[in-house]
């Protein structure tokens, strides 16, 4: 069943994202009165459809996104309906700013889809571990890890990585994950004083992700009334660093460590507002009465839209940080790039996890697709936008020959990028990765 779920989920996720992208081009061209010959969901042979004015709205055989065929497009890779009717409704006859808006509408629609997806997710409601939104306080340090060798300690709060401020664990983890086998300058706050450490990250064997051997701080989200934890003085949002000297790397460690101690008092090392305290707790019936800190988001429409817009902006910001790192060779392509294989795996995992996970994946990938299409590489939308901007500065169009050279050069670079992404995907695939350097 799993082998069937993954390709179906991949088709659904990528199909929806690309369809919305193309719909942005289509509806904008229609609004400007341009003649649209075809708006297709999918590629290949036409299966069904109907006419809307000049437009053949069709369903095609290969359901991977779709395409729009405008009259008089600069590059015409389709053979049907290529003639220009000469009534001013063809694409190249329209003002340059209108063509600019049509190209821009695809990436914009990806942003709209992302906000819509996150909005639906927040309105349906979902629960998550609060650790990603908490300040990046180190809860545990793995023995022998790069963090230990550099001198990082449990209770250190990460302030910045390579000079970039980090306010949450999500920001800190992204910065570490995309920098495998790199020297990181990590500034931490320890006991009211800030210190900087140089940490040599390593790479995970399978995904080639950066790691330094630290775990986020596990925090208390709820205390049972009159429980041993309350009697001992534990409070909401306290972080548990260790139990009887044994580090806590996740909340699931706590019940195991408590059970192993029996009825004897436990010494918990607790992080509270920048201070590290020792708290002694005596379990009752193998429990101390604490629950993990979680976040439950279920919002009305307008607050959900506001939160969704913020989530989309954060993803956009993180994506551009990763692209900057790729351009400056400060992060590994293997860690930062995910192509068809990576998307297919993520789609399958999300489908098996449920509707909420699929919503999150569609919204997140839609942001990436929108940004990718803004790259100034023909035949991507960003390449056409760059050509139009250049023509606007020159106050006249480039020649057909010049456009042909630009399109061909852009296509070559794009193919190289696709090759890099595929190589990155294959190197992460367990049965092929061992054959690749």
MOZI-V788753 format. One record per pair of residues at least 24 apart in sequence whose ideal C-beta (glycine too) atoms are under 10 Angstrom apart, sorted by the first residue. I is the first residue (numbers start at 0). GAP is how many residues later the second one is. If there is no record, write none. Layout:
i=<I & I>
gap=<GAP & GAP>
//
This chain:
i=<0 & 1 & 1 & 1 & 1 & 2 & 3 & 4 & 4 & 4 & 4 & 4 & 4 & 5 & 5 & 5 & 5 & 5 & 5 & 5 & 5 & 6 & 6 & 6 & 7 & 7 & 7 & 8 & 8 & 8 & 8 & 8 & 8 & 8 & 8 & 8 & 8 & 8 & 8 & 9 & 9 & 9 & 9 & 9 & 9 & 9 & 9 & 9 & 9 & 10 & 10 & 10 & 10 & 10 & 10 & 10 & 11 & 11 & 11 & 11 & 11 & 11 & 12 & 12 & 12 & 12 & 12 & 12 & 12 & 12 & 12 & 12 & 12 & 12 & 13 & 13 & 13 & 13 & 13 & 13 & 13 & 13 & 13 & 13 & 14 & 14 & 14 & 14 & 14 & 14 & 14 & 15 & 15 & 15 & 15 & 15 & 15 & 15 & 15 & 15 & 16 & 16 & 16 & 16 & 16 & 16 & 16 & 16 & 16 & 16 & 16 & 16 & 16 & 16 & 16 & 16 & 17 & 17 & 17 & 17 & 17 & 17 & 17 & 17 & 17 & 17 & 17 & 17 & 18 & 18 & 18 & 18 & 18 & 18 & 18 & 19 & 19 & 19 & 19 & 19 & 19 & 19 & 19 & 19 & 19 & 19 & 19 & 19 & 19 & 19 & 20 & 20 & 20 & 20 & 20 & 20 & 20 & 20 & 20 & 20 & 20 & 20 & 20 & 20 & 20 & 21 & 21 & 21 & 21 & 21 & 21 & 21 & 22 & 22 & 22 & 22 & 22 & 22 & 22 & 23 & 23 & 23 & 23 & 23 & 23 & 23 & 23 & 23 & 23 & 23 & 23 & 23 & 23 & 23 & 24 & 24 & 24 & 24 & 24 & 24 & 24 & 24 & 24 & 24 & 24 & 24 & 24 & 25 & 25 & 25 & 25 & 25 & 25 & 25 & 25 & 25 & 25 & 25 & 26 & 26 & 26 & 26 & 27 & 27 & 27 & 27 & 27 & 27 & 27 & 27 & 27 & 27 & 28 & 28 & 28 & 28 & 28 & 28 & 28 & 28 & 28 & 28 & 28 & 28 & 29 & 29 & 29 & 29 & 30 & 30 & 30 & 30 & 31 & 31 & 31 & 31 & 31 & 31 & 31 & 31 & 31 & 32 & 32 & 32 & 32 & 33 & 33 & 33 & 33 & 33 & 33 & 33 & 33 & 33 & 33 & 33 & 33 & 34 & 34 & 34 & 34 & 34 & 34 & 34 & 34 & 34 & 34 & 34 & 34 & 34 & 35 & 35 & 35 & 35 & 35 & 35 & 35 & 36 & 36 & 36 & 36 & 36 & 36 & 36 & 36 & 36 & 36 & 37 & 37 & 37 & 37 & 37 & 37 & 37 & 37 & 38 & 38 & 38 & 38 & 38 & 39 & 39 & 39 & 39 & 39 & 39 & 40 & 40 & 40 & 41 & 41 & 42 & 45 & 53 & 53 & 53 & 55 & 55 & 63 & 64 & 67 & 67 & 69 & 69 & 69 & 72 & 72 & 73 & 73 & 73 & 73 & 73 & 73 & 73 & 73 & 73 & 73 & 73 & 73 & 74 & 74 & 74 & 74 & 74 & 74 & 74 & 76 & 91 & 95 & 95 & 95 & 95 & 95 & 95 & 96 & 96 & 98 & 98 & 98 & 98 & 98 & 99 & 99 & 99 & 99 & 99 & 99 & 99 & 100 & 101 & 101 & 101 & 102 & 102 & 102 & 102 & 102 & 102 & 102 & 102 & 102 & 102 & 102 & 103 & 103 & 103 & 103 & 103 & 103 & 103 & 104 & 105 & 105 & 105 & 105 & 105 & 105 & 106 & 106 & 106 & 106 & 106 & 106 & 106 & 106 & 106 & 106 & 106 & 106 & 107 & 107 & 107 & 108 & 108 & 109 & 109 & 109 & 109 & 109 & 109 & 109 & 109 & 109 & 109 & 109 & 109 & 110 & 110 & 110 & 110 & 110 & 110 & 110 & 110 & 110 & 111 & 111 & 111 & 112 & 112 & 112 & 112 & 112 & 112 & 112 & 112 & 113 & 113 & 113 & 113 & 113 & 113 & 113 & 113 & 113 & 113 & 113 & 113 & 113 & 113 & 113 & 113 & 114 & 114 & 114 & 114 & 114 & 114 & 114 & 114 & 114 & 114 & 114 & 114 & 114 & 115 & 115 & 115 & 115 & 115 & 115 & 115 & 116 & 116 & 116 & 116 & 116 & 116 & 116 & 116 & 116 & 116 & 116 & 116 & 116 & 117 & 117 & 117 & 117 & 117 & 117 & 117 & 117 & 117 & 117 & 117 & 117 & 117 & 117 & 117 & 117 & 117 & 118 & 118 & 118 & 118 & 118 & 118 & 118 & 118 & 118 & 118 & 118 & 118 & 118 & 118 & 119 & 119 & 119 & 119 & 119 & 119 & 119 & 120 & 120 & 120 & 120 & 120 & 120 & 120 & 120 & 120 & 120 & 120 & 120 & 120 & 120 & 120 & 121 & 121 & 121 & 121 & 121 & 121 & 121 & 121 & 121 & 121 & 121 & 121 & 121 & 122 & 122 & 122 & 122 & 122 & 122 & 122 & 122 & 122 & 122 & 123 & 123 & 123 & 123 & 123 & 123 & 123 & 124 & 124 & 124 & 124 & 124 & 124 & 125 & 125 & 125 & 125 & 125 & 125 & 125 & 125 & 125 & 125 & 126 & 126 & 126 & 126 & 126 & 126 & 127 & 127 & 127 & 127 & 127 & 127 & 128 & 128 & 128 & 128 & 128 & 128 & 128 & 128 & 128 & 128 & 128 & 129 & 129 & 129 & 129 & 129 & 129 & 129 & 129 & 129 & 129 & 130 & 130 & 130 & 130 & 130 & 130 & 130 & 130 & 130 & 130 & 130 & 130 & 130 & 130 & 130 & 131 & 131 & 131 & 131 & 131 & 131 & 131 & 131 & 131 & 132 & 132 & 132 & 132 & 132 & 132 & 133 & 133 & 133 & 133 & 133 & 133 & 133 & 133 & 133 & 133 & 133 & 133 & 134 & 134 & 134 & 134 & 134 & 134 & 134 & 134 & 134 & 134 & 134 & 135 & 135 & 135 & 135 & 135 & 135 & 135 & 135 & 135 & 135 & 135 & 135 & 135 & 135 & 135 & 135 & 135 & 136 & 136 & 136 & 136 & 136 & 136 & 136 & 136 & 136 & 136 & 136 & 136 & 137 & 137 & 137 & 137 & 137 & 137 & 137 & 137 & 137 & 137 & 137 & 137 & 137 & 137 & 138 & 138 & 138 & 138 & 138 & 138 & 138 & 138 & 138 & 138 & 138 & 138 & 138 & 138 & 138 & 138 & 138 & 139 & 139 & 139 & 139 & 139 & 139 & 139 & 139 & 139 & 139 & 139 & 139 & 139 & 139 & 139 & 140 & 140 & 140 & 140 & 140 & 140 & 140 & 141 & 141 & 141 & 141 & 141 & 141 & 141 & 142 & 142 & 143 & 144 & 144 & 144 & 144 & 144 & 144 & 145 & 145 & 145 & 145 & 145 & 145 & 145 & 145 & 145 & 145 & 145 & 145 & 145 & 146 & 146 & 146 & 146 & 146 & 146 & 146 & 146 & 146 & 146 & 147 & 147 & 147 & 147 & 148 & 148 & 148 & 148 & 148 & 149 & 149 & 149 & 149 & 149 & 149 & 149 & 149 & 149 & 150 & 150 & 150 & 150 & 150 & 150 & 151 & 151 & 151 & 151 & 151 & 151 & 151 & 151 & 151 & 152 & 152 & 152 & 152 & 152 & 152 & 153 & 153 & 153 & 153 & 153 & 153 & 153 & 153 & 153 & 153 & 153 & 154 & 154 & 154 & 154 & 154 & 154 & 154 & 154 & 154 & 154 & 154 & 154 & 154 & 155 & 155 & 155 & 155 & 155 & 155 & 155 & 155 & 155 & 155 & 155 & 156 & 156 & 156 & 156 & 156 & 156 & 156 & 156 & 157 & 157 & 157 & 157 & 157 & 158 & 158 & 158 & 158 & 158 & 158 & 158 & 158 & 159 & 159 & 159 & 159 & 159 & 159 & 160 & 160 & 160 & 160 & 160 & 160 & 161 & 161 & 161 & 161 & 162 & 162 & 163 & 167 & 167 & 168 & 168 & 168 & 168 & 169 & 169 & 169 & 170 & 170 & 170 & 170 & 171 & 171 & 172 & 172 & 172 & 172 & 172 & 173 & 173 & 173 & 173 & 173 & 173 & 174 & 174 & 174 & 174 & 174 & 174 & 175 & 175 & 175 & 175 & 175 & 175 & 175 & 176 & 176 & 176 & 176 & 176 & 176 & 176 & 176 & 176 & 176 & 176 & 176 & 176 & 177 & 177 & 177 & 177 & 177 & 177 & 177 & 177 & 177 & 177 & 177 & 177 & 177 & 177 & 177 & 178 & 178 & 178 & 178 & 178 & 178 & 178 & 178 & 178 & 178 & 178 & 179 & 179 & 179 & 179 & 179 & 179 & 179 & 179 & 179 & 179 & 179 & 180 & 180 & 180 & 180 & 181 & 181 & 181 & 181 & 181 & 181 & 181 & 183 & 183 & 183 & 185 & 185 & 188 & 189 & 189 & 190 & 190 & 190 & 191 & 191 & 200 & 202 & 202 & 202 & 203 & 203 & 204 & 204 & 204 & 205 & 205 & 205 & 205 & 205 & 206 & 206 & 206 & 206 & 206 & 206 & 206 & 207 & 207 & 207 & 207 & 207 & 207 & 207 & 207 & 207 & 208 & 208 & 208 & 208 & 208 & 209 & 209 & 209 & 213 & 214 & 214 & 214 & 214 & 214 & 215 & 215 & 216 & 216 & 216 & 216 & 217 & 217 & 217 & 217 & 217 & 217 & 217 & 217 & 217 & 217 & 217 & 218 & 218 & 218 & 218 & 218 & 218 & 219 & 219 & 219 & 219 & 219 & 219 & 219 & 219 & 219 & 220 & 220 & 220 & 220 & 220 & 220 & 220 & 221 & 221 & 221 & 221 & 221 & 221 & 222 & 222 & 222 & 222 & 223 & 223 & 223 & 223 & 223 & 224 & 225 & 225 & 226 & 226 & 226 & 226 & 226 & 226 & 226 & 227 & 227 & 227 & 227 & 227 & 227 & 227 & 227 & 227 & 227 & 227 & 227 & 227 & 228 & 228 & 228 & 228 & 228 & 228 & 228 & 228 & 228 & 229 & 229 & 229 & 229 & 230 & 230 & 230 & 230 & 230 & 231 & 231 & 231 & 231 & 231 & 231 & 231 & 231 & 231 & 231 & 232 & 232 & 232 & 232 & 232 & 232 & 233 & 233 & 233 & 233 & 233 & 233 & 233 & 233 & 233 & 234 & 234 & 234 & 234 & 235 & 235 & 236 & 236 & 236 & 236 & 237 & 237 & 237 & 237 & 237 & 237 & 237 & 237 & 237 & 238 & 238 & 238 & 238 & 238 & 238 & 238 & 239 & 239 & 239 & 239 & 239 & 239 & 239 & 240 & 240 & 240 & 240 & 240 & 240 & 241 & 241 & 241 & 241 & 241 & 242 & 242 & 242 & 242 & 242 & 243 & 243 & 244 & 249 & 250 & 250 & 250 & 250 & 250 & 251 & 253 & 253 & 253 & 253 & 254 & 254 & 254 & 254 & 257 & 257 & 257 & 257 & 257 & 258 & 258 & 258 & 259 & 260 & 261 & 307 & 310 & 310 & 310 & 310 & 311 & 311 & 311 & 311 & 311 & 312 & 313 & 314 & 314 & 314 & 314 & 314 & 314 & 314 & 315 & 315 & 315 & 315 & 317 & 318 & 318 & 318 & 318 & 318 & 318 & 319 & 321 & 321 & 322 & 322 & 322 & 325 & 331 & 332 & 332 & 332 & 332 & 332 & 332 & 333 & 333 & 333 & 333 & 333 & 333 & 333 & 333 & 334 & 334 & 335 & 335 & 336 & 336 & 336 & 336 & 336 & 336 & 336 & 336 & 337 & 337 & 337 & 337 & 337 & 337 & 338 & 338 & 338 & 338 & 338 & 338 & 338 & 338 & 338 & 338 & 338 & 339 & 339 & 339 & 339 & 340 & 340 & 340 & 340 & 340 & 340 & 340 & 340 & 341 & 341 & 341 & 341 & 341 & 342 & 342 & 342 & 343 & 344 & 344 & 344 & 371 & 374 & 374 & 374 & 374 & 375 & 375 & 376 & 376 & 376 & 376 & 376 & 376 & 376 & 376 & 376 & 377 & 377 & 377 & 377 & 377 & 377 & 377 & 377 & 377 & 377 & 378 & 378 & 378 & 378 & 378 & 379 & 379 & 379 & 379 & 381 & 382 & 382 & 382 & 382 & 382 & 382 & 383 & 385>
gap=<351 & 346 & 347 & 349 & 350 & 345 & 344 & 342 & 343 & 344 & 345 & 346 & 347 & 338 & 339 & 340 & 341 & 342 & 343 & 345 & 346 & 337 & 340 & 341 & 339 & 340 & 343 & 334 & 335 & 336 & 337 & 338 & 339 & 340 & 341 & 342 & 343 & 349 & 352 & 54 & 330 & 331 & 333 & 334 & 335 & 336 & 337 & 338 & 341 & 31 & 51 & 52 & 53 & 54 & 333 & 336 & 51 & 335 & 338 & 339 & 346 & 350 & 330 & 331 & 333 & 334 & 335 & 337 & 338 & 345 & 348 & 349 & 352 & 353 & 49 & 50 & 51 & 326 & 329 & 330 & 333 & 348 & 351 & 355 & 26 & 27 & 47 & 48 & 49 & 50 & 51 & 25 & 47 & 49 & 97 & 101 & 342 & 346 & 349 & 350 & 48 & 92 & 93 & 96 & 97 & 100 & 326 & 344 & 345 & 346 & 348 & 349 & 350 & 351 & 352 & 353 & 24 & 25 & 45 & 46 & 47 & 48 & 49 & 88 & 92 & 348 & 351 & 355 & 44 & 45 & 46 & 47 & 48 & 90 & 94 & 45 & 46 & 86 & 89 & 90 & 91 & 92 & 93 & 94 & 96 & 97 & 342 & 346 & 349 & 350 & 44 & 45 & 47 & 84 & 85 & 86 & 87 & 88 & 89 & 92 & 345 & 348 & 349 & 352 & 360 & 43 & 44 & 45 & 46 & 83 & 84 & 87 & 43 & 45 & 82 & 83 & 86 & 89 & 90 & 44 & 78 & 79 & 80 & 81 & 82 & 83 & 84 & 85 & 86 & 87 & 88 & 89 & 346 & 357 & 41 & 42 & 43 & 45 & 76 & 77 & 78 & 79 & 80 & 81 & 82 & 84 & 356 & 29 & 31 & 40 & 41 & 42 & 43 & 44 & 76 & 79 & 80 & 83 & 41 & 75 & 78 & 82 & 40 & 70 & 73 & 74 & 75 & 76 & 77 & 78 & 80 & 81 & 26 & 39 & 41 & 42 & 60 & 62 & 65 & 69 & 70 & 72 & 73 & 76 & 24 & 25 & 38 & 72 & 67 & 70 & 71 & 74 & 57 & 59 & 62 & 63 & 65 & 66 & 67 & 69 & 70 & 55 & 56 & 61 & 65 & 36 & 37 & 38 & 54 & 55 & 56 & 57 & 59 & 60 & 64 & 65 & 68 & 34 & 35 & 36 & 37 & 46 & 49 & 50 & 52 & 53 & 54 & 55 & 56 & 58 & 32 & 33 & 34 & 35 & 45 & 53 & 55 & 31 & 32 & 33 & 34 & 36 & 41 & 43 & 44 & 45 & 46 & 28 & 29 & 30 & 31 & 32 & 40 & 42 & 43 & 27 & 28 & 29 & 30 & 31 & 25 & 26 & 27 & 28 & 29 & 38 & 24 & 25 & 26 & 24 & 25 & 24 & 34 & 27 & 31 & 35 & 24 & 25 & 276 & 304 & 34 & 38 & 24 & 29 & 32 & 26 & 311 & 25 & 304 & 305 & 310 & 313 & 314 & 323 & 324 & 326 & 329 & 330 & 333 & 303 & 304 & 309 & 328 & 329 & 332 & 336 & 302 & 305 & 292 & 293 & 295 & 296 & 299 & 301 & 291 & 295 & 285 & 286 & 288 & 289 & 292 & 284 & 285 & 287 & 288 & 289 & 291 & 292 & 284 & 279 & 282 & 286 & 270 & 271 & 277 & 278 & 279 & 280 & 281 & 282 & 283 & 284 & 285 & 269 & 270 & 277 & 278 & 280 & 281 & 284 & 276 & 263 & 264 & 267 & 268 & 274 & 275 & 259 & 260 & 262 & 263 & 264 & 265 & 266 & 267 & 273 & 274 & 275 & 278 & 262 & 266 & 273 & 257 & 261 & 202 & 253 & 255 & 256 & 257 & 258 & 259 & 260 & 261 & 262 & 263 & 264 & 198 & 201 & 202 & 204 & 205 & 255 & 256 & 259 & 260 & 200 & 254 & 258 & 199 & 249 & 250 & 252 & 253 & 254 & 256 & 257 & 194 & 195 & 197 & 198 & 199 & 201 & 202 & 248 & 249 & 250 & 251 & 252 & 253 & 254 & 255 & 256 & 189 & 190 & 191 & 192 & 193 & 194 & 195 & 196 & 197 & 198 & 248 & 251 & 252 & 189 & 192 & 196 & 243 & 246 & 247 & 250 & 191 & 194 & 195 & 241 & 242 & 243 & 244 & 245 & 246 & 247 & 248 & 249 & 250 & 179 & 186 & 187 & 189 & 190 & 191 & 192 & 193 & 194 & 197 & 241 & 242 & 244 & 245 & 246 & 248 & 249 & 180 & 182 & 183 & 184 & 185 & 186 & 187 & 188 & 189 & 190 & 192 & 193 & 240 & 244 & 184 & 188 & 235 & 236 & 239 & 242 & 243 & 176 & 177 & 178 & 183 & 186 & 187 & 190 & 234 & 235 & 236 & 237 & 238 & 239 & 241 & 242 & 175 & 176 & 177 & 178 & 179 & 181 & 182 & 183 & 184 & 185 & 186 & 189 & 237 & 174 & 175 & 176 & 177 & 178 & 180 & 181 & 182 & 184 & 185 & 173 & 174 & 175 & 180 & 231 & 232 & 235 & 171 & 172 & 173 & 174 & 179 & 231 & 169 & 170 & 171 & 172 & 228 & 229 & 230 & 231 & 233 & 234 & 167 & 168 & 169 & 170 & 171 & 229 & 166 & 167 & 168 & 169 & 228 & 232 & 40 & 87 & 89 & 90 & 92 & 121 & 122 & 163 & 164 & 165 & 166 & 39 & 86 & 89 & 91 & 107 & 162 & 163 & 164 & 165 & 166 & 37 & 38 & 39 & 42 & 84 & 85 & 86 & 87 & 88 & 119 & 120 & 161 & 162 & 163 & 164 & 36 & 37 & 38 & 39 & 40 & 41 & 42 & 84 & 163 & 34 & 35 & 36 & 37 & 160 & 162 & 33 & 34 & 35 & 36 & 82 & 83 & 84 & 85 & 103 & 105 & 159 & 161 & 24 & 31 & 32 & 33 & 34 & 37 & 54 & 81 & 82 & 104 & 139 & 24 & 25 & 30 & 31 & 32 & 33 & 34 & 35 & 36 & 37 & 39 & 40 & 50 & 52 & 78 & 80 & 81 & 32 & 35 & 51 & 52 & 77 & 79 & 80 & 82 & 102 & 104 & 134 & 137 & 31 & 34 & 48 & 50 & 52 & 74 & 75 & 76 & 77 & 78 & 79 & 101 & 103 & 133 & 30 & 75 & 76 & 77 & 78 & 79 & 80 & 100 & 101 & 102 & 103 & 108 & 109 & 110 & 111 & 114 & 132 & 73 & 74 & 75 & 76 & 77 & 78 & 100 & 101 & 102 & 106 & 107 & 108 & 109 & 110 & 113 & 71 & 72 & 73 & 74 & 100 & 106 & 108 & 69 & 70 & 71 & 72 & 73 & 105 & 107 & 70 & 104 & 69 & 54 & 57 & 66 & 67 & 68 & 69 & 37 & 38 & 51 & 52 & 53 & 54 & 55 & 56 & 64 & 65 & 66 & 67 & 68 & 39 & 50 & 52 & 53 & 54 & 64 & 65 & 66 & 67 & 68 & 51 & 64 & 65 & 66 & 48 & 50 & 51 & 63 & 64 & 33 & 34 & 36 & 47 & 48 & 49 & 50 & 62 & 63 & 37 & 39 & 44 & 46 & 47 & 48 & 34 & 36 & 38 & 43 & 45 & 47 & 60 & 61 & 62 & 35 & 37 & 44 & 61 & 88 & 123 & 60 & 61 & 63 & 85 & 87 & 88 & 93 & 94 & 115 & 117 & 122 & 33 & 34 & 35 & 36 & 62 & 84 & 86 & 114 & 115 & 116 & 119 & 120 & 121 & 30 & 31 & 32 & 33 & 34 & 35 & 39 & 41 & 58 & 61 & 115 & 30 & 31 & 32 & 33 & 37 & 60 & 114 & 117 & 28 & 29 & 30 & 31 & 56 & 27 & 28 & 29 & 30 & 31 & 35 & 36 & 37 & 25 & 26 & 27 & 28 & 34 & 36 & 24 & 25 & 26 & 27 & 38 & 51 & 24 & 25 & 163 & 168 & 24 & 33 & 157 & 48 & 146 & 45 & 46 & 47 & 48 & 46 & 144 & 148 & 143 & 146 & 147 & 150 & 42 & 44 & 36 & 37 & 38 & 41 & 43 & 36 & 144 & 145 & 147 & 148 & 162 & 35 & 143 & 146 & 147 & 150 & 156 & 25 & 33 & 34 & 35 & 36 & 38 & 159 & 24 & 26 & 27 & 30 & 31 & 32 & 33 & 34 & 145 & 154 & 155 & 158 & 159 & 31 & 32 & 140 & 143 & 144 & 147 & 148 & 152 & 153 & 154 & 155 & 156 & 157 & 158 & 159 & 24 & 30 & 31 & 32 & 33 & 146 & 151 & 152 & 153 & 156 & 157 & 24 & 27 & 28 & 29 & 30 & 31 & 151 & 152 & 154 & 155 & 156 & 27 & 29 & 151 & 154 & 28 & 143 & 147 & 148 & 149 & 150 & 153 & 26 & 28 & 146 & 26 & 28 & 85 & 84 & 86 & 83 & 84 & 85 & 82 & 83 & 131 & 129 & 131 & 132 & 131 & 224 & 225 & 228 & 229 & 221 & 222 & 223 & 224 & 227 & 127 & 128 & 131 & 135 & 220 & 221 & 226 & 124 & 125 & 126 & 127 & 128 & 216 & 219 & 220 & 225 & 123 & 125 & 126 & 127 & 219 & 121 & 122 & 125 & 35 & 32 & 33 & 34 & 35 & 38 & 33 & 34 & 24 & 31 & 54 & 76 & 30 & 31 & 32 & 33 & 34 & 35 & 36 & 53 & 72 & 74 & 75 & 32 & 52 & 71 & 73 & 74 & 75 & 31 & 34 & 50 & 68 & 69 & 70 & 71 & 72 & 73 & 30 & 69 & 70 & 71 & 72 & 73 & 74 & 67 & 68 & 69 & 70 & 71 & 72 & 65 & 66 & 67 & 68 & 63 & 64 & 65 & 66 & 67 & 64 & 58 & 63 & 54 & 56 & 57 & 60 & 61 & 62 & 63 & 30 & 37 & 38 & 52 & 53 & 54 & 55 & 56 & 57 & 59 & 60 & 61 & 62 & 39 & 50 & 52 & 54 & 58 & 59 & 60 & 61 & 62 & 51 & 58 & 59 & 60 & 50 & 51 & 53 & 57 & 58 & 33 & 34 & 36 & 38 & 47 & 48 & 49 & 50 & 56 & 57 & 37 & 39 & 44 & 46 & 47 & 48 & 34 & 36 & 38 & 43 & 45 & 47 & 54 & 55 & 56 & 35 & 37 & 38 & 44 & 54 & 57 & 34 & 35 & 36 & 56 & 30 & 32 & 33 & 34 & 35 & 39 & 41 & 52 & 55 & 30 & 31 & 32 & 33 & 34 & 37 & 54 & 28 & 29 & 30 & 31 & 39 & 48 & 50 & 27 & 28 & 29 & 30 & 35 & 36 & 25 & 26 & 27 & 28 & 36 & 24 & 25 & 26 & 38 & 45 & 24 & 25 & 24 & 42 & 39 & 40 & 41 & 42 & 43 & 40 & 33 & 34 & 36 & 38 & 31 & 32 & 33 & 35 & 25 & 28 & 29 & 30 & 32 & 24 & 27 & 28 & 26 & 25 & 24 & 55 & 49 & 52 & 53 & 56 & 51 & 52 & 54 & 55 & 58 & 54 & 53 & 48 & 49 & 50 & 51 & 52 & 53 & 56 & 51 & 52 & 54 & 55 & 49 & 45 & 48 & 49 & 51 & 52 & 53 & 51 & 46 & 49 & 48 & 49 & 52 & 94 & 92 & 84 & 87 & 88 & 90 & 91 & 94 & 86 & 89 & 90 & 91 & 93 & 94 & 99 & 102 & 89 & 93 & 85 & 88 & 80 & 83 & 84 & 85 & 86 & 87 & 88 & 91 & 27 & 30 & 83 & 86 & 87 & 90 & 78 & 79 & 80 & 81 & 82 & 83 & 84 & 85 & 86 & 87 & 89 & 78 & 81 & 82 & 85 & 80 & 81 & 83 & 84 & 85 & 87 & 88 & 91 & 79 & 82 & 83 & 86 & 87 & 25 & 26 & 82 & 81 & 80 & 83 & 84 & 45 & 35 & 38 & 39 & 42 & 34 & 37 & 29 & 30 & 32 & 33 & 34 & 35 & 36 & 37 & 40 & 25 & 26 & 28 & 29 & 30 & 31 & 32 & 33 & 35 & 36 & 28 & 29 & 31 & 32 & 35 & 30 & 31 & 34 & 37 & 28 & 24 & 26 & 27 & 28 & 30 & 31 & 26 & 24>
//
